[in-house]
Each structure stands twice: as structure tokens, then as C-alpha cells.
Amino acid sequence: MNKYKTVDEFLRDQSETKKAQIELLRQIIISTEPNVQEGIKWNAPNYVSGGQDRITFNVMNKEGLVKLVFHMGALRKENKKGEPVIADDAAELLEWVSDIRGYATFKNIEEIRKRKSDLKNFITRWLAIK
């Protein structure tokens, strides 16, 4: 497996299908919060807000799907049995695995387009948490 240093390197290794999904999600994230810094973490595109890692792609999963991991970097210790720090009003957009970490999973580009408004709303609310 390659160790990526840039998002462009990462994108070059993706299938055309995954690349299209990732590019659309990148556009959604950056258009929602233009002040995020994009880089690489966990060998995938990552977004930093307020100096903390907050959103990271996961495309190397057993399902072979594109996922966004919403997390709080090193802001606080996670509680795997705790209630999520934010209500998921976005039609069950996330699968929560702890109080501060959840996954949004997308099967295809059509699903991303369909859920764009919910996703933008959630990103705004998520990044507003300090």
C-alpha cells in the first residue's frame, strides 16, 4: 500500500468511480467551510478546522465504499458507550461508534448528490462544535 503525502497522490490511485465520489465530497466539504485545511491523515484526505482534525475519508474498508469519518481529533477522549455530541437530524446520515466519532457511508455518487443538503447542514453543525 502506498503512503500518500498529498491528496493528488491519493486521488491518482483511486478508481474512476471512487475518484468521482471523493471529488464531489471534497467540493461539498470545502464549499461548506472554506476555512478548513485539507491534508492527509490515516493515508487519506483529512480536514482540519480550528487546529483539530475533524473529517477524514475512509476508502480502504472491507465494504469498498467511500466513507467520511466525523471525529474530534485529540480534542477529547471518546466514550464508545456515550450519546453522540450532536443530534443526527440529517435522516440518519451517520452511524455513530462513540460519542465523538461517526461514519457517513455512501454507496454511489447518486446517493451523495441526494444527501448533499443534509451533509452540508451536518458539516456546518459538526465544525461549529468547539
C-alpha positions in Angstrom: 0.0 0.0 0.0 1.2 3.5 -0.9 1.9 6.1 1.8 0.4 9.2 0.4 1.9 12.7 1.0 -0.7 14.7 -0.9 -4.3 14.5 -1.8 -3.4 14.4 -5.5 -1.2 11.3 -5.0 -4.1 9.7 -3.1 -6.6 10.5 -6.0 -4.3 9.1 -8.7 -4.6 5.6 -7.1 -8.4 5.6 -6.9 -10.7 4.0 -9.4 -12.7 6.5 -11.6 -15.9 5.7 -9.7 -14.3 6.3 -6.3 -12.4 9.3 -7.5 -15.7 10.9 -8.7 -17.3 10.3 -5.3 -14.3 11.7 -3.4 -14.1 14.8 -5.6 -17.8 15.6 -5.1 -17.4 15.1 -1.3 -14.3 17.3 -1.2 -16.2 20.0 -3.1 -19.1 19.7 -0.6 -16.8 19.9 2.4 -14.8 22.9 1.1 -17.8 24.8 -0.2 -19.5 24.3 3.2 -16.5 25.5 5.2 -13.9 27.2 3.0 -11.5 27.7 6.0 -10.8 24.0 6.5 -7.3 22.9 5.7 -7.1 19.8 3.5 -4.2 17.3 4.0 -3.5 13.6 4.5 -4.2 11.7 7.7 -4.5 7.9 8.1 -3.4 7.8 4.5 -6.5 9.6 3.2 -7.8 13.2 2.7 -8.4 14.9 6.0 -9.9 18.2 7.0 -8.7 20.4 9.9 -10.8 23.0 11.5 -9.7 25.2 14.4 -6.4 23.3 14.5 -8.1 20.0 15.1 -8.7 17.0 12.7 -12.4 16.8 12.2 -13.3 15.0 9.0 -11.3 12.2 7.3 -12.0 10.0 4.3 -12.1 6.2 4.7 -12.0 4.4 1.4 -9.8 1.4 2.4 -12.6 -0.5 4.2 -13.9 -4.1 3.8 -17.1 -2.8 2.1 -15.1 -1.0 -0.6 -17.3 2.1 -0.1 -16.5 5.8 0.4 -16.9 6.9 3.9 -16.4 10.2 5.8 -15.3 9.8 9.4 -16.5 12.7 11.6 -14.3 12.9 14.7 -12.7 15.3 17.1 -9.1 14.5 16.7 -7.4 14.8 20.1 -10.0 17.3 21.4 -11.4 14.9 24.0 -11.4 11.3 25.0 -14.1 9.3 23.2 -16.7 7.3 25.1 -17.8 4.3 23.0 -21.0 3.9 25.0 -21.8 7.6 25.2 -24.5 9.5 23.4 -23.4 11.4 20.3 -22.3 15.0 20.9 -24.7 16.2 18.2 -28.1 15.0 17.2 -28.1 13.4 13.8 -31.1 15.2 12.3 -29.9 14.5 8.8 -32.1 11.5 8.1 -29.7 9.1 9.8 -26.7 10.3 7.9 -24.2 8.9 10.4 -23.5 5.6 12.1 -22.1 6.5 15.5 -19.4 4.4 17.0 -18.8 6.7 20.0 -19.9 10.0 21.4 -17.4 11.9 19.2 -17.0 9.6 16.1 -19.4 8.6 13.4 -19.3 7.4 9.8 -21.3 8.7 6.8 -21.2 5.9 4.2 -22.0 6.5 0.5 -22.8 3.6 -1.9 -22.5 5.7 -5.1 -22.4 9.3 -6.4 -26.2 9.5 -6.8 -26.5 8.9 -3.0 -24.0 11.7 -2.4 -26.0 14.1 -4.6 -29.2 13.1 -3.0 -27.9 13.7 0.5 -25.8 16.8 -0.3 -28.1 19.3 1.6 -28.2 17.0 4.7 -24.4 16.6 4.5 -23.7 20.3 4.2 -26.0 21.0 7.1 -24.3 18.4 9.3 -20.8 19.6 8.4 -21.7 23.1 9.4 -23.1 21.9 12.7 -20.2 19.5 13.3 -17.5 22.0 12.7 -19.3 24.6 14.9 -18.6 22.3 17.9 -15.6 23.5 19.8 
